């Protein structure tokens, strides 16, 4: 039986660990995240872990719109090592704080049993959850067989291409199962994906007194917008078979162009967000959207169209073997929380999808409340309750013990 005093001391250490991470900015953009990785690596070493630092070469980092990325990997092998390899993935990059805070976004202030700061919930909290769950296994390794890896990455906000995808594609890890950052009261088994597309409409400028001598890029753009919003209405009539996802969505989020009030616009740029359901294939959706745009301006003299992919994030799909993770986490969450978290899907996307794309059964589970809104994730006064941090750590540790049972 554990000593309550030891448990209190360990929780205090975990809270201090999380606060230290929140106090180091890691906003993405701009994505200069190597300084945070250095602090996180040092904190992990102070806890007795051996830390691998995988520096992503600058050209790949810049190609993904960032400045520096160092992925951290910790591996702990138990018993013979012939049991499963389980990856625990959380991201240390965060969205910029924005306005409206009543707390210092990097202060890691504690009030009312919660820690406030950017990344406190998404997902620096799960750096702490996974680290201290693994620390618990190290302190009592009897009866365990297999390997647990911490994958602490830094480009979730940019798509995960030089984070989890980089680690997996370069053979730095070959896990059998993965648990990625999430919240405590639901187990996410699927989420939607996203296609971000830039559409450039090119025409020919002309004097506003003689618009017929030009090719009006904005006029052509209105036809594209009409087609996109008709597509939005069509998509509303489709419902994903995966509960919690709903329908595919399409949004024009940005539009820019024109030269001056008295000049026929020669160039208009649109940015489009198309959300994918787990049943959809991203490449097929992209081809269909490109065809929709081209058809909208077909036959317009002097108009050229260019469609450029900004990001294609495939959905997180439920793979065979996911049920083992779900059942194990549900059992221990019920014991710790007094309720069984449902297995569900969410209409957003994360870098956990790179694990399922590599054939690794994956769920999202970690420290946090019942919803993103409740945590103020990506909003002002983001926070995580210490009680949820403690509970999630207990659930993850107990679940790992079951999964690594010799």
QUILIN-V935338 format. One record per residue. N is the residue number from 0. PHI is phi as a letter, one per 40 degrees, with the letter a starting at -180 (* if undefined). PSI is psi in whole degrees, -180 to 180 (* if undefined). D_LAST is the distance of its C-alpha to the last C-alpha in whole Angstrom. Layout:
BEGIN
[[N	PHI	PSI	D_LAST] [N	PHI	PSI	D_LAST]]
END
This chain:
BEGIN
[[0	*	134	21] [1	c	152	22] [2	c	123	26] [3	d	-35	28] [4	c	-41	30] [5	c	-40	27] [6	c	-41	26] [7	c	-42	29] [8	c	-40	29] [9	c	-40	26] [10	c	-41	28] [11	c	-39	31] [12	c	-40	30] [13	c	-42	28] [14	c	-44	31] [15	c	-39	33] [16	d	-49	31] [17	c	-43	32] [18	d	-41	35] [19	c	-35	35] [20	c	-39	34] [21	c	-32	37] [22	c	-12	39] [23	b	114	39] [24	c	142	41] [25	a	45	39] [26	c	140	41] [27	b	103	41] [28	c	159	44] [29	c	-14	45] [30	g	34	41] [31	c	83	42] [32	b	-4	38] [33	d	-38	38] [34	c	-38	39] [35	c	-41	36] [36	c	-36	33] [37	c	-43	35] [38	c	-46	35] [39	c	-42	31] [40	c	-42	30] [41	c	-41	32] [42	c	-40	30] [43	c	-41	27] [44	c	-35	27] [45	c	-23	29] [46	c	-1	25] [47	g	8	24] [48	c	150	23] [49	c	126	24] [50	b	125	26] [51	c	131	27] [52	b	111	30] [53	b	102	31] [54	c	124	35] [55	c	128	36] [56	d	145	39] [57	d	-43	42] [58	d	-38	44] [59	c	-37	41] [60	c	-48	40] [61	c	-36	44] [62	c	-22	44] [63	b	17	42] [64	g	23	44] [65	b	176	42] [66	b	-38	43] [67	a	139	40] [68	b	126	36] [69	b	113	34] [70	c	136	30] [71	b	134	27] [72	b	131	24] [73	b	134	21] [74	b	129	18] [75	b	119	15] [76	b	136	12] [77	b	147	9] [78	g	-137	8] [79	c	-15	9] [80	g	4	10] [81	c	-8	9] [82	c	-175	7] [83	c	153	10] [84	c	121	13] [85	b	122	14] [86	c	136	18] [87	b	114	20] [88	b	129	23] [89	b	154	27] [90	b	141	30] [91	c	-10	32] [92	c	150	36] [93	b	160	38] [94	c	152	41] [95	d	152	44] [96	c	-33	45] [97	g	-165	48] [98	b	170	51] [99	g	7	51] [100	c	141	48] [101	b	-6	49] [102	b	159	46] [103	c	121	46] [104	d	-23	44] [105	b	19	42] [106	c	-21	43] [107	f	44	40] [108	c	144	42] [109	b	125	40] [110	a	133	42] [111	g	31	41] [112	g	17	38] [113	b	155	37] [114	b	126	37] [115	b	141	40] [116	i	157	40] [117	c	127	39] [118	g	-5	36] [119	d	-36	35] [120	c	-42	33] [121	b	104	33] [122	b	37	31] [123	c	-25	31] [124	d	-36	29] [125	c	-13	26] [126	d	-44	26] [127	c	-47	26] [128	d	-53	23] [129	c	-38	21] [130	c	-47	22] [131	c	-23	21] [132	c	-44	18] [133	c	-36	17] [134	c	-38	19] [135	c	-39	17] [136	c	-42	13] [137	c	-38	15] [138	c	-24	17] [139	a	79	14] [140	c	2	11] [141	c	133	9] [142	g	10	5] [143	b	146	5] [144	a	120	5] [145	h	-165	8] [146	b	139	12] [147	b	132	14] [148	b	134	18] [149	c	125	21] [150	b	99	23] [151	b	110	27] [152	b	174	30] [153	b	29	33] [154	a	30	35] [155	c	-41	34] [156	c	-16	37] [157	b	4	39] [158	h	-11	36] [159	g	11	33] [160	c	-30	35] [161	b	18	34] [162	b	-108	31] [163	d	-44	28] [164	c	-40	30] [165	c	-47	31] [166	c	-42	27] [167	c	-45	26] [168	c	-31	29] [169	c	7	30] [170	g	17	26] [171	c	-17	25] [172	a	143	22] [173	b	72	20] [174	c	156	18] [175	c	-29	16] [176	a	156	16] [177	a	143	19] [178	b	127	20] [179	b	164	24] [180	d	135	26] [181	a	-162	27] [182	b	168	28] [183	c	-19	27] [184	b	12	29] [185	a	149	28] [186	b	115	25] [187	c	123	27] [188	b	-8	26] [189	a	151	29] [190	a	167	32] [191	c	173	36] [192	b	-177	37] [193	a	139	40] [194	b	121	43] [195	b	124	45] [196	b	135	48] [197	b	127	52] [198	b	120	55] [199	b	123	58] [200	b	118	61] [201	b	135	64] [202	b	-141	68] [203	b	125	71] [204	c	153	72] [205	a	164	76] [206	c	141	78] [207	c	-21	78] [208	c	-18	82] [209	b	61	81] [210	c	-26	77] [211	c	-13	78] [212	c	-5	79] [213	b	-171	75] [214	b	107	72] [215	c	106	70] [216	c	-32	66] [217	c	-39	66] [218	c	-43	68] [219	c	-36	65] [220	c	-35	62] [221	c	-33	64] [222	c	-37	63] [223	c	-44	60] [224	c	-41	59] [225	c	-42	61] [226	c	-40	58] [227	c	-42	55] [228	c	-27	56] [229	c	-38	57] [230	c	-39	53] [231	d	-45	52] [232	c	-38	54] [233	c	-42	52] [234	c	-31	49] [235	d	-24	49] [236	c	0	49] [237	b	133	46] [238	b	128	43] [239	c	145	39] [240	c	-11	37] [241	c	114	35] [242	d	136	35] [243	g	-15	36] [244	c	-44	37] [245	g	-141	41] [246	b	161	43] [247	c	154	44] [248	b	152	46] [249	b	135	48] [250	a	137	50] [251	c	110	53] [252	c	-26	52] [253	b	145	54] [254	a	135	57] [255	a	158	60] [256	i	-174	63] [257	g	160	67] [258	b	-53	69] [259	a	169	72] [260	c	-34	74] [261	b	24	76] [262	b	133	74] [263	c	125	73] [264	c	134	69] [265	b	-8	68] [266	a	130	64] [267	b	136	62] [268	b	133	58] [269	b	147	55] [270	b	126	52] [271	b	137	50] [272	b	119	47] [273	b	114	45] [274	c	133	42] [275	b	140	40] [276	c	162	38] [277	d	-21	35] [278	c	-15	37] [279	c	153	39] [280	b	126	39] [281	d	-44	40] [282	c	-38	42] [283	c	-42	44] [284	c	-41	45] [285	c	-44	46] [286	c	-41	48] [287	c	-40	50] [288	c	-41	51] [289	d	-43	52] [290	c	-38	54] [291	c	-45	55] [292	c	-46	57] [293	c	-38	59] [294	c	-32	60] [295	c	-27	61] [296	b	11	64] [297	d	134	64] [298	g	-4	68] [299	c	116	69] [300	c	134	71] [301	g	3	70] [302	b	130	66] [303	b	147	63] [304	b	138	60] [305	b	125	57] [306	b	123	53] [307	b	128	50] [308	c	129	47] [309	c	-47	46] [310	a	142	42] [311	b	108	40] [312	b	109	37] [313	c	156	35] [314	c	160	34] [315	c	118	30] [316	b	148	29] [317	c	116	26] [318	b	157	24] [319	d	135	22] [320	h	-18	19] [321	c	-33	20] [322	c	-31	20] [323	c	-44	16] [324	c	-45	17] [325	c	-50	20] [326	c	-39	18] [327	c	-47	16] [328	c	-41	18] [329	d	-42	21] [330	d	-47	19] [331	c	-31	18] [332	c	-38	22] [333	c	-39	23] [334	c	-37	22] [335	c	-44	23] [336	c	-18	26] [337	g	10	28] [338	a	156	28] [339	c	116	26] [340	c	134	27] [341	c	152	28] [342	c	124	27] [343	a	177	30] [344	b	156	32] [345	b	146	34] [346	c	57	37] [347	a	-179	37] [348	b	151	35] [349	b	174	32] [350	c	-1	31] [351	c	-23	27] [352	c	-25	29] [353	c	-28	29] [354	c	-45	25] [355	c	-33	26] [356	c	-28	28] [357	c	7	26] [358	g	16	24] [359	c	117	21] [360	d	130	21] [361	a	142	22] [362	b	162	23] [363	b	122	25] [364	a	134	24] [365	a	-150	25] [366	c	128	27] [367	i	172	30] [368	c	-156	33] [369	c	-16	34] [370	a	160	36] [371	c	-40	37] [372	c	-40	40] [373	c	-32	39] [374	c	-8	37] [375	f	30	40] [376	c	136	38] [377	g	16	41] [378	b	180	43] [379	c	150	45] [380	f	39	43] [381	d	141	40] [382	a	163	38] [383	b	137	34] [384	c	137	34] [385	c	-33	32] [386	c	-36	31] [387	c	-37	29] [388	c	-46	28] [389	c	-47	26] [390	c	-46	25] [391	c	-38	23] [392	c	-43	21] [393	c	-42	20] [394	c	-45	19] [395	c	-44	18] [396	c	-47	15] [397	c	-38	14] [398	c	-42	14] [399	c	-39	12] [400	c	-41	9] [401	c	-46	9] [402	c	-25	9] [403	b	13	6] [404	d	125	4] [405	c	*	0]]
END
